[in-house]
């Protein structure tokens, strides 16, 4: 399948998705209010959980983008929250 067809398929899927706006908004407002949560990341655990991160991560990015309407900010916010780096001022 060509890249264009894959992209069109993904856009269609996102357009048809039922977005849980209340949950998405609450997650983002919590980050705005409390900042990026600080966590002690253990490299071994990150590697062990990489399958979950690679599955859930894109969904969080998509939800953030749906709410924020900015792909770069949405992706940065998801990565910052997942890996406990940066702060809300840098997003």
C-alpha positions as CSV (number, residue, x, y, z in Angstrom):
1,X,0.0,0.0,0.0
2,X,1.4,3.4,-0.9
3,X,2.2,6.0,1.7
4,X,-0.6,8.2,0.4
5,X,-3.2,5.4,0.8
6,X,-2.0,4.7,4.3
7,X,-2.2,8.4,5.2
8,X,-5.7,8.7,3.8
9,X,-6.8,5.6,5.7
10,X,-5.4,7.1,9.0
11,X,-7.1,10.4,8.4
12,X,-10.4,8.6,7.8
13,X,-9.9,6.6,11.0
14,X,-9.2,9.7,13.0
15,X,-12.2,11.5,11.6
16,X,-14.5,8.7,12.5
17,X,-13.1,8.2,16.0
18,X,-15.3,8.9,19.0
19,X,-13.2,11.3,21.1
20,X,-13.6,11.3,24.9
21,X,-13.2,15.0,25.1
22,X,-13.9,15.1,28.9
23,X,-11.0,12.7,29.7
24,X,-8.6,14.4,27.2
25,X,-9.4,17.9,28.5
26,X,-9.0,16.7,32.1
27,X,-5.6,15.1,31.4
28,X,-4.3,18.3,29.7
29,X,-5.7,20.6,32.3
30,X,-4.0,18.6,35.0
31,X,-0.7,18.9,33.2
32,X,-1.2,22.6,32.9
33,X,-2.1,23.0,36.6
34,X,0.4,20.6,38.1
35,X,3.1,20.5,35.4
36,X,5.0,17.6,34.0
37,X,5.0,14.8,36.7
38,X,8.5,14.0,37.9
39,X,9.3,10.3,38.0
40,X,12.4,8.3,38.5
41,X,12.8,6.5,35.3
42,X,14.7,3.2,35.3
43,X,16.2,2.3,31.9
44,X,15.5,-1.4,32.4
45,X,11.8,-0.6,33.1
46,X,11.5,1.7,30.1
47,X,12.8,-1.1,27.8
48,X,10.6,-3.7,29.5
49,X,7.5,-1.5,28.9
50,X,8.4,-0.2,25.4
51,X,5.6,-2.2,23.8
52,X,3.0,-0.4,25.9
53,X,4.6,2.9,25.3
54,X,4.7,2.4,21.6
55,X,1.1,1.3,21.6
56,X,-0.4,4.0,24.0
57,X,2.0,6.8,23.0
58,X,0.6,7.5,19.5
59,X,-3.0,7.5,20.9
60,X,-2.1,10.1,23.5
61,X,-0.5,12.2,20.8
62,X,-3.6,11.9,18.6
63,X,-5.8,12.8,21.6
64,X,-3.6,15.8,22.5
65,X,-3.6,16.9,18.9
66,X,-7.4,16.6,18.7
67,X,-7.7,18.9,21.7
68,X,-4.8,21.3,21.2
69,X,-5.1,21.5,17.4
70,X,-1.3,21.6,17.2
71,X,0.6,18.5,16.1
72,X,4.0,19.6,17.4
73,X,2.7,20.7,20.8
74,X,0.6,17.6,21.1
75,X,3.5,15.3,20.4
76,X,5.9,17.2,22.6
77,X,3.4,17.2,25.5
78,X,2.9,13.4,25.2
79,X,6.7,12.8,25.2
80,X,7.4,15.2,28.0
81,X,4.7,13.6,30.2
82,X,5.8,10.0,29.4
83,X,9.5,10.5,30.0
84,X,9.3,13.2,32.7
85,X,11.3,15.9,30.8
86,X,10.9,19.6,30.3
87,X,8.1,21.7,31.7
88,X,4.9,23.3,30.6
89,X,6.7,26.6,29.7
90,X,8.8,24.7,27.2
91,X,5.7,23.4,25.4
